[in-house]
Amino acid sequence: MHYLSTRNDKLRETFTNILFQGLSREGGLFLPVEWPNIDINTLRDKSYKEVALHIMRPFVGGDLKDDNLYEIISSSYDDFRHPKIAPLVNVDSNKYILELFYGPTFSFKDYALQFLGNLFEHLVRTSKKQITVLGATSGDTGSAAIEAFKGKKDIKVFILHPYNKVSDIQRRQMTTVTDSNIFNIAVEGTFDDCQKTVKDLFVDQEIQKKTSLTAINSINWSRIMAQAVYYFWSYLQTEKDKISFIVPSGNFGNIFSARVAKHMGLPIDRLHISTNQNDILHRIISQGQMTMNKVEHTFSPSMDIQVASNFERQLFEIFNNNSNSIVDVMREFQNNKSYTLSNSIISVLQEIYSSASVSDELTLTTIKLFNDKYKYLADPHTATGLSLLDQYSSDHPLVSLACAHPAKFGSAIEKAIGEPPSFPKELENIFDKEEKMTILEKNTNLIKSHILELL
């Protein structure tokens, strides 16, 4: 398997090379040159770990032996708190919720980042190199990455989060980890500011000469690859002919993983995107408007995004894998903070996706509705999808993704149902621990200098 870049379609790189690069030198995102095809029948009656091996093996190619890959996969999911790892809950006729919060940080991000952490550790150990993991988080990616990489030899981790714009538990899951290889940077800005800094540093020659920078955001292809697994897993639990998904989305990574699954042969009928009030994805799908608005702080902070980095992968596909077109589009978008897609492009997008924007008010209403009607308590990100699940009807399984444990967003839950959620024992003492973070202005050079001092 070889990989090209959304900004260099002539590139041919191996899996290991793109894993450690994160972004291409041109600033593009990696994609496989061709999509492997999976025979669904070969996956039946297999465990989650076995399904993961079958889905990820073609993307890894010859860079890892099957035994090593399965060992990495197995160790990644050994400690998940549910025997099915990602169980499917039937709440009504043809309506399901895929629960993705049984990992160590109670977020769907664990499903990819536990794998990524163990994969990096294996490759660093065998190659005897040192790497620096750099990532931006709007909430859950940071804690999942820190949990996955803490204490690992020859790996330093720098996580940028927007200061005072994540939930208390999301922040403390990051800042109470005291391992010497973990560094938290609170940026006085938005997630988009954090993400822009990360992208700028990945193409910065000075910092690249000092260390080997590696991405853990969903700009890293391995995240997308690992997340595709649970879409297949959902389908296998339904035993039906086709399936549709509702995916709460901010950075477009999770929904694009579903698109990858469809490319590989999963019989997906429709992909529905739910956003919060930061609705750039909804505006793109419904109107073709790629316009950066001011980021609003909502009850679903992990989706408080106005620049969806992974959407570049989908644009590349729609522009017939022409990297020159993508370079032009992204240049105009960065320079003008806006780009309008043509009607023909919008039509193609709408053949693949539908979308909706869900307000804070509707999010809270939906939390209460599902709690009262189904005795199901959902976190606010999950609730944006459940608002669509409640409205839609389907003649086949319609699966809405549950992104995080409700205890991570206690304030929103209490506003919705009048009482706080119960806490898992793993989170009970998190408010008693000391925090460790550095607060910096949203200045790339300042953040770069800080990181260089700690390398």
Steps between C-alpha positions, in 0.01 A plus 500: 500500500628845403373845592466831320430847638197721441751765389730269304317228310828375348641408842547134591588433864495191720273463802787541749618821334158664507440385856798697626446802274136571583476763224682496167772758439254696287260519795261242354327203661590144410265255328555151357557486126221242474230363729527137610182294467376300798271198464249550782442126527860448612431716807196318635530332842830676566591705808555876490875444506483252211283737296750780571784284367312431174409866448840650581732238352465615135588859596814395686618279216835335554619755756387277788463125532150377573607361838644835605197692376259271685708528818480881477123486437441252780692698761315816393157362590583260784394746770180635342213472746245315285541144368381609153736805512248704295147373577194584292190598700154468342279786627209475255398334174804514268655765728832424669772671701861388458668556837861611460596600854641184654867595465720646775393865449130428430509639144485359148849643448640209704411253224757650265749651743558192715590322176715791383689518830587131493586515130739792557657327797565186295651687205709734716639201690589308186644803316678643807389854419351779711182683403299800614125462493322829433124547506218747542184409686152642538455273799521121468789442259750647747408283795479188282845573351654569839356179641631308199855643507572577866816338631606367159875507446648731233165672437424855617143628476390863458125562503347842427149571627295824497525659844168496692316349202488130593303339782659477845533124477639511146766745619584308816531173311789671321655724764504257795727255315843556650719273286820679398438453124164685505470877442169688496474843337185706556471747211312826549285450192276244333555144387546631146788716628656191660452295185652771280808515723541122478476511120748789482751313716478189284636693203750703708853400398670615822292283729509207257882508509493478879256210532277257311153652532204262485129585489232338716204703379274339244721661235710188570375231263533224763224665704261479204602141429440384857163676525371328186497177698200578719281579200555145375449375856161678519381340180609154614289538816183582301512212249305706245558576130591868541558762767503878545684715755453828684837643602550807723787677329731797546828428325347255248730213604240260640253546216778459242590169668147387413560612142817288495299201624257549211790517252617165641166333434284565806139533372430848638184660367526854646745699710340772715713771663388684813681817604441739786458876454852509351350377178763535228451138392124548474550820297744322267272202438176698469624820329862448393613779733848446644504810718682541831260653749578588861521189714214479749548333838234229537398211724678269252850658505675225303302619197575870550689522171480720190782339298435129438845377398393155382254644250799552272509123449139501381561799274796320344274207412231725352760689294599165344820470704646814342740655748544819295130575547526439873803729534302778329190447713688485830713804413190709433332366815800590716550842343136611486357288785238391249447288190178420312464158341328468162148360472633186334734435794217565747286245317770236528543572871127470559495162328738381774395698808208679657557743787329696775601761757378442856469790742599489867131519591411200283803312634373533859144418393624184330699390806182528709284332232719190474543482876122516554389289201770231485678533837809581294732775624713653226781755503434825305707399195311173473174692546556701182481172311213364708292805407516373141443138602180612672377679186596248233330175406670217316422160346850379597731547802577867568791531742586817689845517659540558875819702528574530873381407847246753636700542822759699303242776447326517836397864473306444177342182634383676815350782293316245286358258759526694826765283663865418433601168345653226712877480472694186404741406778795586273393867497389538862823651639608698195417833669738420788808479277741785424507640148804563281479726193656805340274785386624678184370761256381383157837571341664225295855628555446521876360146512780375275765653730336342803503156338863536384606582857347174625633265233 
